[in-house]
Each structure stands twice: as structure tokens, then as C-alpha cells.
């Protein structure tokens, strides 16, 4: 798991559940991952005992309980507003406690909002009644450019430098480290410089090494009085080149000790404040506390997976590579479209516009999207044979663009991407319809497992064509609007044919009667209303047959990915959204609460939940978070409608 993530659109740092930094993405969010491990330890100089912090009792949170003095603005009396914005922190707080050593260590991790560096504040507290002499260590073991060949680690005055080619990592601290070592790690039986401190608490002082390397820095903490904390500030500046990295380092040196955390906290607090302006959010206090916390965390988690070039990766959790030698750090156009739906729903149109720009650049000449893409825009790895298409990934971005228009009424975005994205994609979607059935030709389904005429894909094609038609009319492109309108009507008319009277519900495809949670798309994407008896029968079947012992909803009957029929966050939220649309707010909230209850302690959501209630697959999953945002906003809107007696103007979506 990666229960703490911190990023700024140019870099992303991920910490595992033991407090070790595992992932360091730069210069793209999701590419390249230079991480391997950065971990800290304590050596008791009096008792000659060494211990890694990752072996201690650990408590992880995002820090939000700052003293009021922390927020004092030097130029005004402005204080943080009360309420939801106090949940906006992206500052990781990890508390380590060792009862045998009588030591407590607090580590705060913050990434600057716009400059690529990580700032760590380490506070060591002596819990014993005696004065102590300790040594704090930090071990750095990178995989620069995602391998350990040809790295260099070198001490340069008061900084430590790791580099390969044009990737530079400069490490500085306040106070300056008083011991250091660079050495060979993970090569021909050599484990690394950390072996020195484990044995005697002292480092070799070796200045430079090349090849497969690591490094360790140390700070001696002498005469630490009982319950007296001692502070060390440590940072890693990352850049393409030494000169750029050292400039960042010098800028940090000239910044006050608490200023970095203040800048990070205030930026994200200000970023999230606009939610309070939405009329639905007047109902926010009616949500359970954990739902509110996961909602705000979901917004920040969605944005953390975004790169400044518009890419949105599925997950930053690199642990998944152990299962198949590949990752979730790709941009699926499907996932990106769902991120846009959530961002537009809460009026972050500037961010969704960046995603539409990325999608317009990666669209193929023939008007469709391939399986998935790297954050740089290259075609990613795939297990699909040619043509490597999941057709819903071409339909969903057009659906999202139409929702963007309905909510924002910003013709600039519509006009900007009409020729480069909307028109070619809509033409392609129209060309895929089978003349006999009216359904799209076979392609891989949203679960990426089977090729066929999937009901979710057909609904996505309808939603994309319908959205493109309406946007074309908006811009006066009547000929194209007419062509796409006819195509949308054809597929919309064909989808109800997938209802099976003998089963009393929709089938997954014409040849596959399996029950699949993704058939929620029939009502969500506007093919049929949520109250249609065929929709209601199908959604009740999902709740009856796909509900797992843990309380979540499985993807489909017999699903075996990462465990047998695990509950998926997104599938559970789809069912919640249907109940909300039907007016059963109580059941909708129950399902939302189930998702919040199965988040990590930090509020981050996994992809799946096992029968034992534990997370499965990756944590976090961006799709889980953006769907949580959408479901909560649906619930808040329904509460507002209820309070106003149905008089409140509904948001223009779906």
C-alpha cells in the first residue's frame, strides 16, 4: 500500500505502510520512478543498539492539527476558515514509537506546491527519565532511471548528491549531517552503507562511489533530555541537471524552517476552498465525519495522480509490479475521462481542460484511443492483440466533454477541442456500429479481459455520440450533428435488446448472460431512466447477487482478479448512485459509508476490498477516488433538493 502520497504535478512521492519512501516519480507523475527505499533509523549510543524506524509501532496520517500560530500571515491577520478546509493538508505525518528504546520519532513530509523537492522534518523525543545520546540515520537507495546501473553518489561539501545522466538528487539538512558514507549496494553480495551503522553506529566517511550505490547520512543528538524533542530538517531537491538542483537547495536554505510546510498547507487549503461555494456543499455538515474526510482526501488524491501535461495515471502504487512485472502508472483514457467528470462536477474546469488537451494529443489519426499511454504520451504496454482498442475509452472522453459544457457553459473548451478530439472520435464511433444489430463492433471490455459487444461499451458509445452531437449543434456544425445524432439513436435503440426477460435483467453482452456491475451505465449514461423497470430489476440483481460478505459489490459473477469476487469501491459507489437517483438516500449513504470505512487510516481508497475487509490490489486507486467524489456530490445534491422541496435548480449533468 501507499497510504501517504504527496505531489505537485511534476513529482510524486509515495510512502508505504511502514513509513519507508518507495516511489519517487519525476519528471512526470508516474514516470520515471527513481524510488527504491529511503528509510530512517536510530542508534542508541549509550546502549549500542540500532533499530530501523520501519520496525517500530507506526501511525500514519495527513497532518491537519496545526497550532494557530502556524497560519499567521506576515502581511495580514487572515486565519484559516473554520470547517472543511482544515482537511486540506497534503503533509504526511508518521509517528514511530519504540517502547523498548523509550523513543518517539515524528516525521512530517511535504512536497512544495510547484518546485520539485521533498522537505522532511524529523523530531526525536526521549521518553525515558534519563538523558540520552542518540544518532539519527537516513539511508538513500535509489533506482535512478528505474535501474541501479551507472549511478553515482558523492559528498559535495554540505550536500549529498545522487545522479545519473541528467537526473540529480541533492540532499541537504539543518543542521548539516555530521557523518556520512557512500558505498555499493545490491551488487555481488554487498548490501549497502547501512551495514556500518547497524554494527557500530558509525559511518565510514567514504566520499564517492559509482555503479550500484546507496548512501547514509547521520546526525548526532547528544544529551537529549527527558521529553525534550530535537529537530532535524532534511530535504531532497530533484532536477534535470546539477545547476538546477543546487539552485533549489540554496532556495530552501534561505527559507524559514516552517515556511515550506506553511506554503504547502496554505496552497492546498486555498485550492480546496472553492468547494465551499457550491450550493450542494451547504449540506456538507450532514455527512458522517469519515465520509467528509475521505471526500476531501479523494479530491486531493485525484489531483495528485495528475501531471501538469494533463496525464492522469491510474495508481502510483508500484507494489503491483510484483504480480506481473508491470504497473498501474499509465493513463487510461477511460480513467482520465472519469477524473474529468469528477473535476468538472466540483467546478475544477481548469484541471479537466488540461486532461482534454492531453487526450487530444494522443488520439490516433483514425480517431480512436489505444489501450493506455505513458504520462509522456507514448503508447503503453498492452496484452491486447491488434487493434488494441477498448471502445469505451473513445466514447467516455466525448461524454465528459459534454458534461463539461453542461456545467461550465465554457464554449472555449468545446471549441478548442472540437476539431482535434470531438469530431474525429465521434466519426470513428459512428463507423463502428454494426448495420444489423445497431451495436458497436466487438472490442475489449472495460475490465480489459474479454473481447465482445459489452453493454458498458455500447452505453459509452451512445453517450459519446450524443454528447458530440449536442456540442456540434452548439457550434453550428449541423451536418456533423445530424450524422452523429442518427448514429446515437441507432445504438440507443439497440441497447434495450440486451435485456433478457427470462433472467429479469440486462446481460453483459448478446452472447454472455453474466451479471456485471458495469451495466449501471444503462441509466447513468442516459440510455434509460434510473426508474425504468429493466434498469431497476438489473440494479437489484447486482445488489442481490454481487454483494460480497464484506459489504461491497463485486465486478461480476465469478471474478477472480486479486481474489474471488472482492468488493470493488467503484462498483459499490455505482450502486450507491443508483439508490440516490431513486431517492433512497439512506441506502445510498450506507454504501458510501462502506467505502469510507474501508479506506486507509489516511483516507486513501484501494481498488478492491477482500472478504476479510482488507485492501486488495493497489492503494490508492485514482478511479476509486474520483467516483467517491461523484457519489458524494450526488448525495449532497439530493439532500439539497430534499431540503428545498425540489425547488433548487439541479446541476446540469447526465
Phi, psi and omega in degrees: 000160174232076186288347175232122175229143182217126181207178180215019180090346177242335176216156178217128180248132181233132180248138180277182186286355176257008177085010179264134176285122184250325186237130175228099183266129178191140008268002175247152171287106183107353182196127353271154178260106181268002185282160173206293171196136166233115185223156184243158178211166179234134173246124176276106184291336180281316183264353180056053178234133176248146178209134173283138178297330182295346178266358182273174170291135190231141175225122184244137178209172162264129186286125178229348185266062179280147174294154182300328180298336180297329186267356185303124180271130183295339187248000179202176177262017184294128177245160181296137178294154179286157172102220194295331187292344176292350180270006192275001187296138169247026179263117180286139178232115180240121179255126178247134180226133177234107183291327180291322180271349183057049181226141173237135179234129174250131176237124174253129180242128179223136172257132179299144184300335183223343183255136185282084170207152175256133179242123181245130172250121182247124178242119181256125182239132178272115182266357181273167179278000184247155173293144186233154172238115187233166173224124178268134180239148169229122180253130181246121179227097184267167164231075185296133187058029170070023169203168185256019180270129171076027176275162172227138171236130185213140173273126181234087182068244183260018177230156172252134181239127166248135178206159169206131184050238182254025176252116184239136178235109182253129184247124176230171181201160170232116353291167179294141178303146181251354172220155180201164173199138168243146183194181180273138181223144175057043180211121177051045175084353178279127188266331178137172184291343180295340178298327179300311185286330176298325186279314185220005177075013180232147181254156190287333184082012177296130192273325187211147177205153179232165177104231176265103197236163165216179178210156175222135175245153182219148177230120180278130181244097186266146174049054177280112184287160179304132178058026176253114179282147174238138189248138172230128175255132188223138182218159178230113177263131186239135180200168175269079180126149184294316185299318180293318181294320183290330176296319177297317179302314181293326177296320179296318180301329182269008180251143181299157186301321182263358186293324182296313178297321180296317180297316180296312182297313183295324179299308184287331174296315179293323179300319187272351184297331185296338179300326182295344180277344181288137182299325180297330186284358170293343179267004188303324182291350178273357177275148171301150185302317182291330177293317177300315182298315181291329178299308181293323177295325180294321176299312182292325179292321177300313181292326180298333180274003181262140173263155181296343178273001175104352176291147174230113181277157182287317179200146177267358183284105183279355181297336182298339182298339180295341184269336183204017179059029172212177194230176172260010185275048176239161174261108170274126178306328176298307181298320180297321179295320177295323175299318179297319178302318179291315182296319178291326180299327180253020168071028172265061186293333179296325180285318178296326178298325177295323179292317178299324177296317178297315181297323180294333180280333184261354178300135181289165180298334181273357172096015177234162174263144172278184189306299182200165188225152173286162177299342177276352179099004178279155176293129184275178178296157181208156172246010180268139169289165177304133018263009171061040186243135164245104196295336178297335180290341174269328180285320187297319178300326178289320174301316180295320179297323178292318176298323177303316179293316182300324184272316187270333187053037181257099182291343180299312180296316179300311181293324183295323186252012181294308184284327185272341185226305188296307186295308181297323180291318180295319176300318180295314180301316180298326182286346184272352186286132178284129185295331183278314186266336185080357180263159178296153175295158184302139171209175180288146184280177183294337178274357172065030186244331187219144178264130181177192178260086186277140184296323178297318180296318179297319178296323179294322177295316177301311183299321179293315180293318179298316179296317180297320179300313183292324177290324177296317178297322178303320183269000179084016178269074190291323181296312179295321179300318180296316179298313182289327178296317178297317180296318179298319180295323180297309183289326177296322179289336183274331186299318178302339177295346177277001175281133182250112182297323182292327177276336183073029181193174175284149172268160178292322179205168181304328183255002184228107182278006185303148175275127185226132181298338184288352178290358172304337183299337181302318178268323186295324182264013166087014178290313177226155178289156183298335181271358177303138185301326179291321176293312182299317178299320182289318180292325176292325177296320177299314181293325183283320191254339182252359177290128186267165178303332180282344178111351178268177183253129177283164180292312182196167182298127177082009180303132182235013181285119180063024181132163184276116175046053173295155173282129178260137179301313184295320181294322178295320180288327175300317178294320177300317181295324178293315178300320179296316179298330179273357178092002178269078185291330181297311179292322177301316180292324177303315182290322175297317179297323177302316179297314180297322181294337182256017170282161171295165181302336180275356179096357180279143187256141176276178171284315187225164175229127180283174180300333180276002179085000181271152180294147175233155181064218187276154170212116008271164170242123184299320181299321176301318184289316181290329176290324176299317178301314181297316182295317180295321178294323175299317181294316180297320178297319179295321176298317180296319177298318180297316181293324183271005180066030179079007183274342182289138179294128181286148174294144184273091174210168186061000000 
